[in-house]
Each structure stands twice: as C-alpha cells, then as structure tokens.
C-alpha cells in the first residue's frame, strides 16, 4: 500500500505556512529529514512529503509553538516520553481523552492546567483505564490514581504491570516488573492488570 504524498507547494498552501517556517522546523528537527522526499517531475525535481504524517505534525507544531519552546517540541517528537508536553485542548479536540474523563481526573489531582507534562499525561491514561474497569469504587479509583502520580518515576518503564485485585470486598493493588507473579493467596480475585508499556505506547502515538 503506497503512502499518499503531498508536494511542498500544496503543503505550504494548505497549511498556510511559509517556506522559511518549514525549513526552520526542519533545522530544529521538528520534522524528520526522511520526510523530505525528492522526486523527479517534468519541470525537474520537487519535494514531497508523506501527507498524513506531515499535516499531523504541522498541526501539532502550530498548536503548541506558543506554549512550548521549539527545543522542547523537538525533544517531544524524538519519542522521548519523558520530555512530552501536550495541551489539554489537543487531547479533547482530537478525541484522545473525553473531556468528562479529564475533568474528573483534574478534580482528583487538584490541578487544572492547560499543559499536560509527562507524569500527569501518564497518570491520566492510567486513570482512563481504571474508569473503564467498572468494578472499582470512586474512592478506589482516586486512591490508585494518586498513587500512580506519586510513584510515576518508578512506574514509567515498559516492563511494569499494575495488578488490581479484590479479596472480601477490599481492593489490593501492586506493581511487578520483569518478574513472574507468584500467587500465594488463591482467594484474591484479579480485576485487571494494566501494562505500563501499553500506556507508554499510547503516549508515543501522540507524536
């Protein structure tokens, strides 16, 4: 399946940006070198781009450039989750996280800011998974969410797994990393397990 391309001229017109802006973003490594595709045409050589990728990237640059420095954006686009920053409106406008989920999350962590940095973004995605379970009380969701935010640095690894279980009506949760689970109590009922690697992949896809 061939990727749809867009010419440089069409891109500048459609996105209403200048030649100078485009190449400044390239110099700043906001747009990968490999996206600049040279092709022979009847008039000589012309530059093309993978249409969906370049349009999504430019939309994101335009969305964030007044809030985040270009250097920080470059770090974000390098797929380093630890440097990522996302606007709240970007999450809702692009249907990444429903507004009602974000509002509930912000009440729990007692923060209402436009920019979501890595730890809050990570915790927000975990919170969304907790809401989806449907077997947890509001207090249990709140407790686990605050614990994830507090312990973000130790959880932020692709091999970590958050286990959530229940016994006699009491909720238990713990994290294992790179180790098989040894079940010592067969009366524990597993409600869910959330793989931190899956959460990190969701964040990377925002780039």
C-alpha positions in Angstrom: 0.0 0.0 0.0 1.5 3.3 -1.1 1.6 6.3 1.2 -0.2 9.4 -0.1 2.2 12.2 -0.8 1.8 16.0 -0.9 4.0 18.4 -2.7 5.8 21.2 -0.9 3.8 23.8 -2.8 0.5 22.1 -1.9 1.6 21.8 1.7 2.5 25.4 2.1 -0.8 26.5 0.7 -2.9 24.0 2.6 -1.3 24.7 6.0 -0.8 28.4 5.3 2.8 28.4 6.4 5.9 29.9 4.8 8.9 28.2 3.1 11.0 29.7 5.9 8.9 28.2 8.7 9.0 24.8 7.1 12.8 24.8 6.9 13.3 26.3 10.3 11.3 23.5 11.8 13.4 21.1 9.8 16.6 22.6 11.2 15.2 22.4 14.7 14.5 18.7 14.0 10.8 19.1 14.4 10.3 17.5 11.0 12.4 14.4 10.2 14.9 14.7 7.3 13.4 11.5 5.8 10.1 13.1 5.3 11.6 15.4 2.7 11.3 13.2 -0.4 12.9 14.3 -3.7 11.1 13.2 -6.8 11.7 13.9 -10.5 8.9 15.7 -12.2 8.5 17.2 -15.7 10.0 20.5 -14.6 13.0 19.0 -12.7 13.0 17.9 -9.0 10.3 18.6 -6.5 10.0 17.9 -2.8 7.1 15.8 -1.5 6.1 14.7 2.0 4.0 11.8 3.5 0.7 13.6 3.5 -0.9 12.4 6.8 2.3 12.5 8.8 3.4 16.0 7.8 0.0 17.5 8.2 -0.5 16.0 11.6 3.0 17.1 12.7 2.5 20.7 11.5 -0.9 20.9 13.1 0.7 19.9 16.4 3.6 22.4 16.0 1.1 25.2 15.3 -1.0 24.1 18.2 1.9 24.1 20.7 4.5 26.6 19.4 3.3 29.5 21.5 3.2 27.4 24.7 6.3 25.2 24.4 9.8 26.1 23.1 10.8 24.6 19.7 13.6 22.8 21.5 11.1 21.1 23.9 9.0 20.2 21.0 12.0 18.6 19.2 12.6 16.5 22.3 8.9 15.5 22.4 9.0 14.5 18.7 12.1 12.4 19.4 9.8 9.9 21.1 11.3 10.5 24.4 8.2 10.2 26.6 10.0 11.9 29.5 10.0 15.2 27.6 6.5 15.2 26.3 4.1 18.1 26.8 0.5 18.2 25.4 -2.1 20.8 25.6 -5.4 19.9 27.3 -7.3 21.2 24.3 -5.3 19.0 22.0 -6.4 15.9 23.9 -10.1 16.8 23.8 -10.2 18.3 20.3 -8.6 15.2 18.8 -10.8 12.8 20.8 -7.8 11.3 22.5 -9.4 11.5 26.0 -13.0 12.5 26.6 -13.5 15.9 28.3 -15.5 14.4 31.2 -12.7 12.0 32.0 -10.2 14.8 32.0 -12.4 16.9 34.3 -12.8 14.0 36.8 -9.1 13.4 36.7 -8.3 17.1 37.4 -10.6 17.1 40.4 -8.7 14.1 41.8 -5.2 15.5 41.4 -6.5 19.1 42.2 -4.7 20.6 39.2 -6.3 22.4 36.3 -3.6 23.5 33.9 -3.6 23.7 30.1 -0.3 21.9 29.6 0.0 18.2 30.5 3.6 17.2 31.1 4.7 13.6 31.2 3.7 12.5 34.7 0.2 13.8 34.5 -0.3 12.6 31.0 0.9 9.1 32.0 -1.4 9.1 35.1 -4.4 10.4 33.0 -4.1 7.4 30.7 -4.0 5.0 33.7 -7.0 6.8 35.2 -8.9 6.3 32.0 -8.2 2.5 32.2 -9.3 2.4 35.8 -12.6 4.1 34.8 -13.2 1.5 32.1 -12.9 -1.4 34.5 -16.2 -0.7 36.1 -15.5 -2.8 39.2 -13.8 0.0 41.3 -15.4 2.5 43.6 -14.8 6.2 43.2 -12.6 6.1 46.3 -10.6 3.2 45.0 -10.0 4.9 41.6 -9.0 8.1 43.3 -6.5 6.3 45.6 -4.9 4.3 42.8 -4.7 7.4 40.6 -2.9 9.5 43.2 -0.5 6.6 44.0 0.4 6.3 40.3 1.0 10.0 40.0 3.2 10.0 43.2 5.2 7.0 42.0 5.4 7.9 38.3 9.2 7.7 38.1 9.3 4.1 39.2 6.3 3.1 37.2 7.5 4.7 33.9 9.0 1.6 32.5 7.6 -0.6 29.7 8.0 -3.8 31.8 6.0 -2.7 34.8 2.5 -4.1 35.3 -0.1 -2.7 37.7 -2.2 -5.5 39.2 -5.6 -4.7 40.8 -7.3 -7.4 42.9 -10.0 -7.8 45.4 -10.5 -10.0 48.5 -13.5 -9.9 50.7 -14.5 -6.6 49.3 -11.1 -5.0 49.9 -9.1 -3.7 46.9 -5.4 -4.5 46.6 -3.0 -3.2 44.0 0.7 -3.6 43.4 3.3 -3.4 40.6 5.6 -6.1 39.3 8.4 -5.5 36.8 10.2 -8.2 34.8 9.2 -10.9 37.4 6.6 -13.6 37.1 3.7 -13.2 39.5 3.8 -15.7 42.4 0.3 -16.1 43.6 0.3 -17.0 47.3 -3.4 -16.4 48.0 -5.9 -18.1 45.7 -8.8 -16.2 47.2 -7.6 -12.9 45.6 -9.8 -12.1 42.6 -8.0 -10.3 39.8 -10.0 -7.3 38.5 -7.5 -6.2 35.9 -3.8 -5.7 35.1 -2.6 -2.6 33.3 0.7 -2.8 31.4 2.7 0.4 31.7 4.2 -0.4 28.3 0.8 -0.1 26.7 0.4 3.3 28.4 3.7 4.5 27.1 2.8 3.4 23.6 -0.3 5.5 23.8 1.7 8.5 24.7 4.3 7.9 22.0 1.5 7.8 19.4 0.6 11.4 20.3 3.7 12.4 18.4 
